[in-house]
Amino acid sequence: MKRRIGALLTSLLLANLSMGCMHNHSDEFKGESYATLKQQQIANPDAGEQAKPIEGIASTTADHVSVNYHQRQEASHQDDGFTFLLEEIGEN
């Protein structure tokens, strides 16, 4: 019983000592993101006025593309080596 308590206390002591050696790298760069964005706004304060809407495809077109893709995947389904291996094992 005393050995277990001693081992537990030793492991807790070592864990606490090792945590003191940990280094937090996020503190080195704290505030850099804010400073960068602030400098960008100072350099070009009218940037938001020049923003254009993002162009993409219509939702119905995207749906058709997705459905077509999945239908083609199902139609061209090929057996892989793993399926073949399972069939061989099942025969034995």
N, C-alpha and C positions, 0 to 999 in steps of 0.2 A: 504494500500500500504506500509506504514511504517512497519507494522507487518511482511509482507512478506519479505521485505528487511532485517529486523532484524532477522527473522528466517533463511533466507538464509545465512547471515553472520555468525550466530551462528553455523549452521551446517557445514559451511566451516571451521570455527575455530576449531571445535571439530574434524573434519576429519584430519586436519593438525596436531593437537596435538596427535591423535591416531597413525598417521603414524610414528611419532617419536619414538614410543614404539616398533615398529616392529624390529625383530632381524633376521639377515641373517645368517643362520647356515653354508652356503657354505664357508664363510670366515674362519671358524674354521679349515676346512680340505683342504684349498687351497694349492696345490702343492704336496699333499700326493700321488696322482696317479703317477705323474712324478717321485717322489723320489722312489717309490716302483719299478717302471719299471727300473729305473736307477740301483738300487741295484740288481735286477734280472739279468740285463745284465752284471754287474760287477761280479756276482757270477758265471755265466755260459756264457761267451762270445761266445762260439761255439754252442749255442743251435740251431741256424738257420741252421747249417750244418746237423743236425740230423733229421730235419723235414721230415716226410713221407707224401705222398699224402693222402688225405682223401678218404676212401673207401666208396662206396655207391652202389646204384643200377643204372642200365642203364636207360636212359631217356625213351626208348621204354617200358621197363618193368614197370616203374613208371606210364606211360600212360595207359598200360593195367590194372594195379591194380586200378587206378582211375576210368576208364570206368567201370570195373567190379563192383566196389563198388557202383557207382551211379546207375547202372542197377539193382543191388540187392535191393537198397533202394527203387527204383520205384516199383519193383515187390512185395516187402513185405510191401508196404504202408498200414498202418492200420489207421482207423478212430480214432481220439482222442476224448476225452470227449467234447472238445469245439465244434467240428463239430456236434456231437450228440446233444448238447445243442442248436445250431443254427437251426438244423432240427426241434427240438421240438418247438422252438419259432415260426418258420415259419408255423407250422401246426395250431397254435392257432389264 
